[in-house]
Amino acid sequence: MRGIAIVVGEVVLMGAWWQVSSRRRDLWQVIPLVLGSMGVAALLLAPDPQPKVTDTAALVGGLVTGLVLFVATRIFVALAIHWRPFAKHVIAAYREAAEEPLVRSLVLSLLVSVPGEELFFRALTQRTLAETWLGAGGAAVVTLVLYVAANAPSRSLPILAGAIVGGAVWGGLAWWSGGVIAPLASHVAWTGLMLVLPPSVPAAVEAG
């Protein structure tokens, strides 16, 4: 049952991102709904966590990691923004985000999409795979591959870069902590900061 849920969730999320990137569906109407549903399924099906650290340590580790990831992302964007294809995708992503009021985008992201992603990929998928011959390390790697593949149909370089780096960090936190608190705290902190303090695009770059 878990395997079927993982495959279905992966395919549905890929399809949702393809619909969004094809301009057939609105990002804020589709992605939170899909990820929220995946999160609910994960809550019902995910194996029990095997905590390796206290909840406090997991929370602090996650928040600190999220802050570090945010700073690293800002530095990366500041350098990569001068590559026109990347700049084009960053501008498009934040224009799309600006179509929603900040409070609503924060609620949909931090209370629906992010928890849904972490519950599905780090709680359900990674824990389920860890119970197979892959072990904890192999499960983290395969989950990262699945996470990147699920986001690839977005056809967005910033989203893909975030999935690769963020997915590696959050999978590592899940492996380290044995639970979902650390990756969830990190993901929430990073996403919230990226929405509230978005990278700036130099006028010359935006003008093209």
C-alpha positions as semicolon CSV with decimal commas, in nm:
position;residue;x (nm);y (nm);z (nm)
1;M;0,000;0,000;0,000
2;R;0,281;0,240;0,086
3;G;0,458;0,163;-0,240
4;I;0,144;0,233;-0,440
5;A;0,088;0,560;-0,253
6;I;0,446;0,670;-0,324
7;V;0,418;0,595;-0,696
8;V;0,078;0,763;-0,725
9;G;0,194;1,071;-0,533
10;E;0,506;1,100;-0,747
11;V;0,310;1,076;-1,073
12;V;0,037;1,315;-0,960
13;L;0,288;1,577;-0,848
14;M;0,480;1,549;-1,174
15;G;0,154;1,594;-1,363
16;A;0,056;1,893;-1,151
17;W;0,387;2,068;-1,214
18;W;0,356;1,994;-1,587
19;Q;0,011;2,150;-1,592
20;V;0,144;2,460;-1,414
21;S;0,451;2,496;-1,636
22;S;0,230;2,453;-1,944
23;R;0,016;2,744;-1,819
24;R;-0,290;2,522;-1,806
25;R;-0,339;2,552;-1,431
26;D;-0,259;2,815;-1,168
27;L;0,030;2,736;-0,932
28;W;-0,150;2,842;-0,615
29;Q;-0,466;2,649;-0,699
30;V;-0,297;2,321;-0,790
31;I;0,029;2,263;-0,605
32;P;-0,095;2,328;-0,247
33;L;-0,396;2,104;-0,310
34;V;-0,182;1,821;-0,445
35;L;0,089;1,847;-0,179
36;G;-0,168;1,884;0,098
37;S;-0,341;1,566;-0,017
38;M;-0,007;1,386;-0,036
39;G;0,069;1,499;0,318
40;V;-0,260;1,363;0,449
41;A;-0,191;1,029;0,281
42;A;0,156;1,026;0,439
43;L;0,012;1,090;0,784
44;L;-0,208;0,783;0,743
45;L;0,054;0,552;0,591
46;A;0,403;0,658;0,700
47;P;0,602;0,419;0,920
48;D;0,656;0,534;1,277
49;P;0,957;0,764;1,323
50;Q;1,270;0,637;1,494
51;P;1,400;0,952;1,669
52;K;1,777;0,970;1,712
53;V;1,781;1,314;1,877
54;T;1,545;1,507;2,103
55;D;1,263;1,712;1,951
56;T;1,435;2,029;2,073
57;A;1,764;1,938;1,904
58;A;1,578;1,849;1,584
59;L;1,388;2,179;1,588
60;V;1,696;2,392;1,654
61;G;1,903;2,199;1,400
62;G;1,632;2,241;1,141
63;L;1,587;2,615;1,197
64;V;1,961;2,683;1,190
65;T;1,999;2,474;0,874
66;G;1,711;2,660;0,712
67;L;1,875;2,993;0,787
68;V;2,212;2,876;0,651
69;L;2,040;2,741;0,340
70;F;1,866;3,075;0,290
71;V;2,194;3,267;0,309
72;A;2,361;3,019;0,073
73;T;2,068;3,050;-0,169
74;R;2,091;3,429;-0,171
75;I;2,463;3,409;-0,248
76;F;2,405;3,154;-0,525
77;V;2,125;3,360;-0,681
78;A;2,337;3,676;-0,667
79;L;2,601;3,498;-0,874
80;A;2,374;3,296;-1,105
81;I;2,133;3,582;-1,177
82;H;2,374;3,714;-1,441
83;W;2,311;3,400;-1,647
84;R;2,015;3,508;-1,855
85;P;1,819;3,179;-1,863
86;F;1,838;3,151;-1,483
87;A;1,747;3,518;-1,436
88;K;1,446;3,473;-1,664
89;H;1,320;3,184;-1,452
90;V;1,378;3,369;-1,123
91;I;1,186;3,672;-1,249
92;A;0,900;3,451;-1,370
93;A;0,885;3,262;-1,040
94;Y;0,862;3,575;-0,828
95;R;0,613;3,742;-1,060
96;E;0,395;3,434;-1,022
97;A;0,439;3,444;-0,646
98;A;0,348;3,814;-0,643
99;E;0,010;3,733;-0,798
100;E;-0,096;3,606;-0,455
101;P;-0,107;3,831;-0,146
102;L;0,197;3,763;0,072
103;V;-0,008;3,642;0,370
104;R;-0,200;3,393;0,155
105;S;0,114;3,266;-0,015
106;L;0,280;3,220;0,325
107;V;-0,020;3,029;0,458
108;L;-0,047;2,805;0,152
109;S;0,328;2,744;0,146
110;L;0,415;2,707;0,513
111;L;0,097;2,539;0,637
112;V;0,007;2,324;0,336
113;S;0,270;2,274;0,066
114;V;0,585;2,246;0,278
115;P;0,436;2,011;0,540
116;G;0,283;1,804;0,260
117;E;0,620;1,770;0,085
118;E;0,809;1,679;0,400
119;L;0,550;1,429;0,521
120;F;0,533;1,261;0,181
121;F;0,899;1,255;0,085
122;R;1,084;1,246;0,416
123;A;0,830;1,065;0,638
124;L;0,651;0,827;0,401
125;T;0,894;0,775;0,112
126;Q;1,231;0,791;0,289
127;R;1,122;0,584;0,590
128;T;0,954;0,324;0,372
129;L;1,262;0,286;0,153
130;A;1,485;0,272;0,462
131;E;1,306;-0,048;0,562
132;T;1,423;-0,217;0,242
133;W;1,768;-0,337;0,139
134;L;1,860;0,025;0,062
135;G;1,907;0,111;0,427
136;A;1,891;0,466;0,565
137;G;2,163;0,609;0,342
138;G;2,037;0,454;0,021
139;A;1,682;0,560;0,107
140;A;1,796;0,922;0,144
141;V;1,964;0,913;-0,198
142;V;1,671;0,749;-0,378
143;T;1,425;0,986;-0,210
144;L;1,633;1,279;-0,331
145;V;1,618;1,143;-0,687
146;L;1,241;1,102;-0,662
147;Y;1,204;1,451;-0,515
148;V;1,403;1,611;-0,796
149;A;1,215;1,408;-1,058
150;A;0,880;1,516;-0,912
151;N;0,980;1,883;-0,942
152;A;1,151;1,856;-1,283
153;P;0,828;1,907;-1,484
154;S;0,810;2,259;-1,339
155;R;1,072;2,338;-1,605
156;S;1,204;2,604;-1,368
157;L;1,577;2,629;-1,299
158;P;1,530;2,787;-0,953
159;I;1,280;2,521;-0,849
160;L;1,505;2,244;-0,980
161;A;1,810;2,390;-0,803
162;G;1,609;2,421;-0,483
163;A;1,491;2,062;-0,513
164;I;1,845;1,932;-0,560
165;V;2,014;2,127;-0,281
166;G;1,716;2,156;-0,048
167;G;1,619;1,795;-0,102
168;A;1,970;1,682;-0,012
169;V;1,969;1,895;0,304
170;W;1,623;1,789;0,418
171;G;1,686;1,425;0,341
172;G;2,008;1,447;0,539
173;L;1,825;1,604;0,832
174;A;1,564;1,327;0,825
175;W;1,844;1,068;0,824
176;W;2,028;1,245;1,107
177;S;1,725;1,302;1,330
178;G;1,519;0,994;1,252
179;G;1,206;1,207;1,224
180;V;1,042;1,485;1,027
181;I;1,073;1,777;1,272
182;A;1,422;1,882;1,157
183;P;1,358;1,877;0,780
184;L;1,017;2,039;0,828
185;A;1,161;2,321;1,042
186;S;1,441;2,377;0,790
187;H;1,206;2,377;0,492
188;V;0,960;2,615;0,662
189;A;1,237;2,856;0,764
190;W;1,392;2,857;0,418
191;T;1,065;2,894;0,228
192;G;0,933;3,164;0,460
193;L;1,252;3,369;0,431
194;M;1,259;3,328;0,052
195;L;0,903;3,460;0,028
196;V;0,946;3,748;0,272
197;L;1,296;3,845;0,155
198;P;1,308;3,749;-0,214
199;P;1,634;3,786;-0,409
200;S;1,672;4,115;-0,589
201;V;1,724;4,122;-0,963
202;P;1,952;4,397;-1,098
203;A;1,764;4,636;-1,325
204;A;2,007;4,572;-1,610
205;V;1,951;4,198;-1,587
206;E;1,571;4,230;-1,567
207;A;1,566;4,463;-1,863
208;G;1,767;4,206;-2,057
